[in-house]
Amino acid sequence: MSGVGAKRATPEELSHLYQAMAQLSDPVDIAHLLEDLCTIREIDEMAQRLQVARLLSEHLSYAAITEKTGVSATTIARVAKALNYGAGGYRQVL
């Protein structure tokens, strides 16, 4: 669901998504689910954000991260904010 006027997922729908993801441990199975759920662009963006989080955790500068990944400073700042003040998901996988 995206676009103007799209309603957000309910807590129950989100819970079902999280439970479905938690059932998978094989990276191939996870890739298949993501390919069914997301566009290629969305998957690429998530992969890039995780890479940015890794590079930030290695203390690379924004300029170095932009050069290495091609992502904007705005995206790097958003990832940095989530890395430092978010729910802890990035830290858990890093």
N, CA, C and O atoms as a GROMACS GRO file, in nm:
protein
  376
    1MET      N    1   0.083  -0.118   0.000
    1MET     CA    2   0.000   0.000   0.000
    1MET      C    3   0.087   0.124   0.000
    1MET      O    4   0.166   0.144   0.092
    2SER      N    5   0.074   0.204  -0.099
    2SER     CA    6   0.145   0.331  -0.100
    2SER      C    7   0.063   0.429  -0.179
    2SER      O    8  -0.035   0.394  -0.245
    3GLY      N    9   0.106   0.553  -0.172
    3GLY     CA   10   0.036   0.656  -0.247
    3GLY      C   11  -0.051   0.741  -0.158
    3GLY      O   12  -0.063   0.716  -0.038
    4VAL      N   13  -0.110   0.840  -0.219
    4VAL     CA   14  -0.194   0.934  -0.147
    4VAL      C   15  -0.319   0.861  -0.096
    4VAL      O   16  -0.385   0.789  -0.171
    5GLY      N   17  -0.349   0.880   0.030
    5GLY     CA   18  -0.470   0.823   0.087
    5GLY      C   19  -0.458   0.678   0.129
    5GLY      O   20  -0.555   0.621   0.179
    6ALA      N   21  -0.344   0.615   0.110
    6ALA     CA   22  -0.328   0.476   0.150
    6ALA      C   23  -0.331   0.466   0.301
    6ALA      O   24  -0.267   0.544   0.372
    7LYS      N   25  -0.408   0.369   0.350
    7LYS     CA   26  -0.414   0.355   0.495
    7LYS      C   27  -0.297   0.270   0.544
    7LYS      O   28  -0.243   0.187   0.471
    8ARG      N   29  -0.260   0.294   0.665
    8ARG     CA   30  -0.148   0.220   0.724
    8ARG      C   31  -0.193   0.080   0.764
    8ARG      O   32  -0.312   0.056   0.787
    9ALA      N   33  -0.098  -0.010   0.772
    9ALA     CA   34  -0.126  -0.146   0.816
    9ALA      C   35  -0.172  -0.143   0.962
    9ALA      O   36  -0.127  -0.060   1.041
   10THR      N   37  -0.261  -0.234   0.995
   10THR     CA   38  -0.308  -0.244   1.133
   10THR      C   39  -0.202  -0.315   1.217
   10THR      O   40  -0.114  -0.383   1.163
   11PRO      N   41  -0.208  -0.299   1.349
   11PRO     CA   42  -0.115  -0.374   1.434
   11PRO      C   43  -0.121  -0.524   1.410
   11PRO      O   44  -0.018  -0.592   1.416
   12GLU      N   45  -0.239  -0.577   1.382
   12GLU     CA   46  -0.254  -0.721   1.354
   12GLU      C   47  -0.182  -0.758   1.223
   12GLU      O   48  -0.114  -0.860   1.216
   13GLU      N   49  -0.199  -0.675   1.120
   13GLU     CA   50  -0.131  -0.701   0.993
   13GLU      C   51   0.020  -0.695   1.009
   13GLU      O   52   0.092  -0.778   0.954
   14LEU      N   53   0.068  -0.597   1.084
   14LEU     CA   54   0.211  -0.587   1.110
   14LEU      C   55   0.261  -0.708   1.187
   14LEU      O   56   0.368  -0.761   1.158
   15SER      N   57   0.185  -0.752   1.285
   15SER     CA   58   0.222  -0.870   1.363
   15SER      C   59   0.234  -0.993   1.274
   15SER      O   60   0.328  -1.072   1.290
   16HIS      N   61   0.142  -1.009   1.182
   16HIS     CA   62   0.148  -1.123   1.088
   16HIS      C   63   0.274  -1.114   1.002
   16HIS      O   64   0.340  -1.216   0.978
   17LEU      N   65   0.308  -0.995   0.956
   17LEU     CA   66   0.430  -0.977   0.877
   17LEU      C   67   0.552  -1.014   0.958
   17LEU      O   68   0.638  -1.089   0.911
   18TYR      N   69   0.561  -0.962   1.080
   18TYR     CA   70   0.678  -0.989   1.163
   18TYR      C   71   0.688  -1.139   1.195
   18TYR      O   72   0.798  -1.195   1.196
   19GLN      N   73   0.575  -1.202   1.222
   19GLN     CA   74   0.576  -1.346   1.250
   19GLN      C   75   0.620  -1.426   1.127
   19GLN      O   76   0.693  -1.523   1.139
   20ALA      N   77   0.574  -1.384   1.010
   20ALA     CA   78   0.614  -1.453   0.887
   20ALA      C   79   0.764  -1.441   0.866
   20ALA      O   80   0.830  -1.538   0.831
   21MET      N   81   0.818  -1.322   0.888
   21MET     CA   82   0.962  -1.302   0.871
   21MET      C   83   1.041  -1.382   0.975
   21MET      O   84   1.148  -1.436   0.944
   22ALA      N   85   0.990  -1.387   1.097
   22ALA     CA   86   1.061  -1.457   1.205
   22ALA      C   87   1.066  -1.608   1.181
   22ALA      O   88   1.153  -1.676   1.237
   23GLN      N   89   0.977  -1.660   1.099
   23GLN     CA   90   0.976  -1.804   1.069
   23GLN      C   91   1.090  -1.845   0.977
   23GLN      O   92   1.125  -1.962   0.969
   24LEU      N   93   1.147  -1.748   0.907
   24LEU     CA   94   1.248  -1.778   0.805
   24LEU      C   95   1.388  -1.762   0.860
   24LEU      O   96   1.419  -1.663   0.926
   25SER      N   97   1.473  -1.861   0.832
   25SER     CA   98   1.612  -1.849   0.874
   25SER      C   99   1.707  -1.863   0.755
   25SER      O  100   1.823  -1.824   0.764
   26ASP      N  101   1.658  -1.918   0.645
   26ASP     CA  102   1.740  -1.938   0.526
   26ASP      C  103   1.739  -1.808   0.442
   26ASP      O  104   1.632  -1.760   0.404
   27PRO      N  105   1.857  -1.752   0.413
   27PRO     CA  106   1.862  -1.629   0.334
   27PRO      C  107   1.789  -1.640   0.200
   27PRO      O  108   1.734  -1.540   0.152
   28VAL      N  109   1.788  -1.756   0.139
   28VAL     CA  110   1.717  -1.773   0.011
   28VAL      C  111   1.566  -1.758   0.033
   28VAL      O  112   1.498  -1.694  -0.047
   29ASP      N  113   1.515  -1.817   0.140
   29ASP     CA  114   1.372  -1.804   0.170
   29ASP      C  115   1.336  -1.659   0.201
   29ASP      O  116   1.231  -1.610   0.160
   30ILE      N  117   1.424  -1.590   0.273
   30ILE     CA  118   1.400  -1.449   0.304
   30ILE      C  119   1.400  -1.367   0.175
   30ILE      O  120   1.316  -1.278   0.158
   31ALA      N  121   1.494  -1.397   0.085
   31ALA     CA  122   1.498  -1.327  -0.044
   31ALA      C  123   1.369  -1.348  -0.121
   31ALA      O  124   1.316  -1.255  -0.181
   32HIS      N  125   1.319  -1.471  -0.121
   32HIS     CA  126   1.194  -1.500  -0.193
   32HIS      C  127   1.077  -1.421  -0.136
   32HIS      O  128   0.996  -1.366  -0.210
   33LEU      N  129   1.069  -1.416  -0.002
   33LEU     CA  130   0.961  -1.339   0.060
   33LEU      C  131   0.972  -1.191   0.026
   33LEU      O  132   0.873  -1.127  -0.010
   34LEU      N  133   1.094  -1.137   0.038
   34LEU     CA  134   1.112  -0.995   0.005
   34LEU      C  135   1.078  -0.967  -0.141
   34LEU      O  136   1.017  -0.864  -0.172
   35GLU      N  137   1.116  -1.057  -0.231
   35GLU     CA  138   1.086  -1.037  -0.373
   35GLU      C  139   0.936  -1.040  -0.399
   35GLU      O  140   0.887  -0.971  -0.489
   36ASP      N  141   0.862  -1.119  -0.320
   36ASP     CA  142   0.716  -1.122  -0.334
   36ASP      C  143   0.650  -1.000  -0.271
   36ASP      O  144   0.548  -0.951  -0.321
   37LEU      N  145   0.707  -0.951  -0.163
   37LEU     CA  146   0.646  -0.840  -0.089
   37LEU      C  147   0.684  -0.702  -0.143
   37LEU      O  148   0.602  -0.610  -0.139
   38CYS      N  149   0.806  -0.688  -0.191
   38CYS     CA  150   0.862  -0.556  -0.222
   38CYS      C  151   0.897  -0.543  -0.369
   38CYS      O  152   0.912  -0.642  -0.441
   39THR      N  153   0.911  -0.419  -0.412
   39THR     CA  154   0.965  -0.396  -0.545
   39THR      C  155   1.117  -0.414  -0.539
   39THR      O  156   1.176  -0.410  -0.431
   40ILE      N  157   1.178  -0.432  -0.654
   40ILE     CA  158   1.324  -0.443  -0.659
   40ILE      C  159   1.386  -0.315  -0.601
   40ILE      O  160   1.485  -0.322  -0.528
   41ARG      N  161   1.330  -0.202  -0.633
   41ARG     CA  162   1.381  -0.074  -0.580
   41ARG      C  163   1.375  -0.070  -0.428
   41ARG      O  164   1.470  -0.026  -0.364
   42GLU      N  165   1.265  -0.116  -0.370
   42GLU     CA  166   1.253  -0.117  -0.224
   42GLU      C  167   1.358  -0.208  -0.160
   42GLU      O  168   1.418  -0.173  -0.058
   43ILE      N  169   1.381  -0.323  -0.220
   43ILE     CA  170   1.483  -0.416  -0.169
   43ILE      C  171   1.620  -0.353  -0.180
   43ILE      O  172   1.700  -0.359  -0.087
   44ASP      N  173   1.649  -0.291  -0.296
   44ASP     CA  174   1.777  -0.223  -0.315
   44ASP      C  175   1.797  -0.114  -0.210
   44ASP      O  176   1.906  -0.101  -0.154
   45GLU      N  177   1.693  -0.034  -0.185
   45GLU     CA  178   1.703   0.074  -0.088
   45GLU      C  179   1.729   0.021   0.052
   45GLU      O  180   1.808   0.079   0.126
   46MET      N  181   1.664  -0.088   0.089
   46MET     CA  182   1.688  -0.147   0.221
   46MET      C  183   1.831  -0.198   0.232
   46MET      O  184   1.897  -0.179   0.334
   47ALA      N  185   1.880  -0.263   0.127
   47ALA     CA  186   2.018  -0.313   0.127
   47ALA      C  187   2.116  -0.197   0.138
   47ALA      O  188   2.215  -0.206   0.210
   48GLN      N  189   2.089  -0.089   0.066
   48GLN     CA  190   2.177   0.028   0.072
   48GLN      C  191   2.177   0.089   0.212
   48GLN      O  192   2.282   0.127   0.263
   49ARG      N  193   2.061   0.098   0.274
   49ARG     CA  194   2.052   0.156   0.409
   49ARG      C  195   2.130   0.072   0.509
   49ARG      O  196   2.198   0.126   0.597
   50LEU      N  197   2.121  -0.060   0.495
   50LEU     CA  198   2.198  -0.147   0.585
   50LEU      C  199   2.347  -0.128   0.563
   50LEU      O  200   2.424  -0.126   0.659
   51GLN      N  201   2.389  -0.114   0.437
   51GLN     CA  202   2.530  -0.088   0.407
   51GLN      C  203   2.574   0.046   0.466
   51GLN      O  204   2.684   0.057   0.521
   52VAL      N  205   2.489   0.147   0.455
   52VAL     CA  206   2.520   0.277   0.514
   52VAL      C  207   2.536   0.263   0.665
   52VAL      O  208   2.628   0.320   0.723
   53ALA      N  209   2.449   0.188   0.729
   53ALA     CA  210   2.459   0.166   0.874
   53ALA      C  211   2.592   0.099   0.909
   53ALA      O  212   2.656   0.135   1.007
   54ARG      N  213   2.632   0.001   0.828
   54ARG     CA  214   2.762  -0.066   0.852
   54ARG      C  215   2.877   0.034   0.841
   54ARG      O  216   2.967   0.037   0.926
   55LEU      N  217   2.873   0.116   0.738
   55LEU     CA  218   2.980   0.213   0.716
   55LEU      C  219   2.982   0.320   0.825
   55LEU      O  220   3.089   0.363   0.869
   56LEU      N  221   2.864   0.363   0.870
   56LEU     CA  222   2.857   0.458   0.981
   56LEU      C  223   2.914   0.396   1.108
   56LEU      O  224   2.983   0.463   1.184
   57SER      N  225   2.885   0.268   1.130
   57SER     CA  226   2.937   0.202   1.251
   57SER      C  227   3.089   0.185   1.244
   57SER      O  228   3.154   0.166   1.347
   58GLU      N  229   3.145   0.194   1.122
   58GLU     CA  230   3.291   0.191   1.104
   58GLU      C  231   3.350   0.332   1.107
   58GLU      O  232   3.469   0.352   1.084
   59HIS      N  233   3.264   0.430   1.136
   59HIS     CA  234   3.303   0.571   1.153
   59HIS      C  235   3.351   0.637   1.024
   59HIS      O  236   3.435   0.727   1.028
   60LEU      N  237   3.299   0.593   0.909
   60LEU     CA  238   3.330   0.661   0.784
   60LEU      C  239   3.254   0.793   0.778
   60LEU      O  240   3.147   0.806   0.838
   61SER      N  241   3.310   0.889   0.708
   61SER     CA  242   3.246   1.020   0.692
   61SER      C  243   3.129   1.008   0.593
   61SER      O  244   3.122   0.914   0.514
   62TYR      N  245   3.039   1.105   0.600
   62TYR     CA  246   2.929   1.110   0.504
   62TYR      C  247   2.983   1.113   0.362
   62TYR      O  248   2.931   1.045   0.273
   63ALA      N  249   3.087   1.193   0.339
   63ALA     CA  250   3.143   1.205   0.204
   63ALA      C  251   3.197   1.071   0.156
   63ALA      O  252   3.176   1.034   0.040
   64ALA      N  253   3.265   0.999   0.243
   64ALA     CA  254   3.319   0.868   0.205
   64ALA      C  255   3.207   0.769   0.177
   64ALA      O  256   3.216   0.688   0.085
   65ILE      N  257   3.100   0.776   0.256
   65ILE     CA  258   2.987   0.684   0.236
   65ILE      C  259   2.916   0.716   0.105
   65ILE      O  260   2.880   0.626   0.030
   66THR      N  261   2.897   0.845   0.078
   66THR     CA  262   2.834   0.885  -0.049
   66THR      C  263   2.919   0.836  -0.167
   66THR      O  264   2.866   0.784  -0.265
   67GLU      N  265   3.048   0.855  -0.157
   67GLU     CA  266   3.138   0.811  -0.265
   67GLU      C  267   3.131   0.660  -0.285
   67GLU      O  268   3.131   0.611  -0.398
   68LYS      N  269   3.126   0.588  -0.175
   68LYS     CA  270   3.128   0.441  -0.181
   68LYS      C  271   2.994   0.382  -0.226
   68LYS      O  272   2.991   0.281  -0.296
   69THR      N  273   2.883   0.446  -0.185
   69THR     CA  274   2.750   0.388  -0.209
   69THR      C  275   2.665   0.463  -0.309
   69THR      O  276   2.575   0.405  -0.371
   70GLY      N  277   2.692   0.593  -0.326
   70GLY     CA  278   2.609   0.674  -0.414
   70GLY      C  279   2.483   0.727  -0.348
   70GLY      O  280   2.404   0.795  -0.413
   71VAL      N  281   2.462   0.698  -0.220
   71VAL     CA  282   2.342   0.749  -0.153
   71VAL      C  283   2.362   0.894  -0.111
   71VAL      O  284   2.475   0.940  -0.096
   72SER      N  285   2.252   0.963  -0.094
   72SER     CA  286   2.256   1.105  -0.060
   72SER      C  287   2.290   1.126   0.087
   72SER      O  288   2.275   1.036   0.170
   73ALA      N  289   2.336   1.246   0.117
   73ALA     CA  290   2.363   1.283   0.256
   73ALA      C  291   2.236   1.276   0.340
   73ALA      O  292   2.241   1.245   0.459
   74THR      N  293   2.121   1.306   0.279
   74THR     CA  294   1.993   1.299   0.350
   74THR      C  295   1.965   1.156   0.394
   74THR      O  296   1.924   1.134   0.508
   75THR      N  297   1.988   1.060   0.306
   75THR     CA  298   1.966   0.919   0.341
   75THR      C  299   2.063   0.877   0.450
   75THR      O  300   2.025   0.807   0.544
   76ILE      N  301   2.187   0.919   0.439
   76ILE     CA  302   2.287   0.885   0.541
   76ILE      C  303   2.244   0.942   0.675
   76ILE      O  304   2.254   0.875   0.778
   77ALA      N  305   2.195   1.065   0.676
   77ALA     CA  306   2.150   1.128   0.801
   77ALA      C  307   2.032   1.052   0.861
   77ALA      O  308   2.025   1.036   0.983
   78ARG      N  309   1.940   1.007   0.778
   78ARG     CA  310   1.825   0.930   0.828
   78ARG      C  311   1.870   0.799   0.890
   78ARG      O  312   1.822   0.759   0.996
   79VAL      N  313   1.964   0.733   0.823
   79VAL     CA  314   2.016   0.606   0.876
   79VAL      C  315   2.092   0.633   1.006
   79VAL      O  316   2.078   0.557   1.102
   80ALA      N  317   2.170   0.739   1.009
   80ALA     CA  318   2.244   0.774   1.131
   80ALA      C  319   2.149   0.799   1.247
   80ALA      O  320   2.174   0.755   1.359
   81LYS      N  321   2.041   0.869   1.220
   81LYS     CA  322   1.942   0.896   1.324
   81LYS      C  323   1.882   0.766   1.376
   81LYS      O  324   1.868   0.747   1.497
   82ALA      N  325   1.846   0.676   1.285
   82ALA     CA  326   1.789   0.547   1.326
   82ALA      C  327   1.893   0.463   1.400
   82ALA      O  328   1.861   0.395   1.497
   83LEU      N  329   2.016   0.469   1.353
   83LEU     CA  330   2.124   0.393   1.416
   83LEU      C  331   2.146   0.440   1.560
   83LEU      O  332   2.170   0.360   1.650
   84ASN      N  333   2.139   0.570   1.580
   84ASN     CA  334   2.168   0.627   1.712
   84ASN      C  335   2.048   0.640   1.804
   84ASN      O  336   2.062   0.632   1.926
   85TYR      N  337   1.929   0.662   1.747
   85TYR     CA  338   1.812   0.689   1.830
   85TYR      C  339   1.691   0.602   1.798
   85TYR      O  340   1.584   0.622   1.854
   86GLY      N  341   1.708   0.505   1.709
   86GLY     CA  342   1.596   0.422   1.666
   86GLY      C  343   1.569   0.307   1.762
   86GLY      O  344   1.609   0.310   1.878
   87ALA      N  345   1.501   0.208   1.710
   87ALA     CA  346   1.458   0.093   1.791
   87ALA      C  347   1.568  -0.008   1.818
   87ALA      O  348   1.547  -0.100   1.897
   88GLY      N  349   1.683   0.008   1.756
   88GLY     CA  350   1.795  -0.083   1.781
   88GLY      C  351   1.809  -0.195   1.679
   88GLY      O  352   1.894  -0.283   1.695
   89GLY      N  353   1.728  -0.192   1.577
   89GLY     CA  354   1.734  -0.298   1.476
   89GLY      C  355   1.866  -0.303   1.402
   89GLY      O  356   1.922  -0.411   1.381
   90TYR      N  357   1.916  -0.186   1.362
   90TYR     CA  358   2.046  -0.185   1.292
   90TYR      C  359   2.154  -0.243   1.383
   90TYR      O  360   2.231  -0.329   1.341
   91ARG      N  361   2.158  -0.196   1.507
   91ARG     CA  362   2.263  -0.242   1.599
   91ARG      C  363   2.255  -0.392   1.621
   91ARG      O  364   2.357  -0.459   1.636
   92GLN      N  365   2.133  -0.444   1.624
   92GLN     CA  366   2.115  -0.587   1.648
   92GLN      C  367   2.174  -0.671   1.535
   92GLN      O  368   2.231  -0.778   1.560
   93VAL      N  369   2.161  -0.625   1.411
   93VAL     CA  370   2.213  -0.704   1.298
   93VAL      C  371   2.358  -0.671   1.265
   93VAL      O  372   2.425  -0.748   1.196
   94LEU      N  373   2.407  -0.558   1.315
   94LEU     CA  374   2.547  -0.524   1.291
   94LEU      C  375   2.634  -0.595   1.394
   94LEU      O  376   2.756  -0.580   1.392
   0.00000   0.00000   0.00000
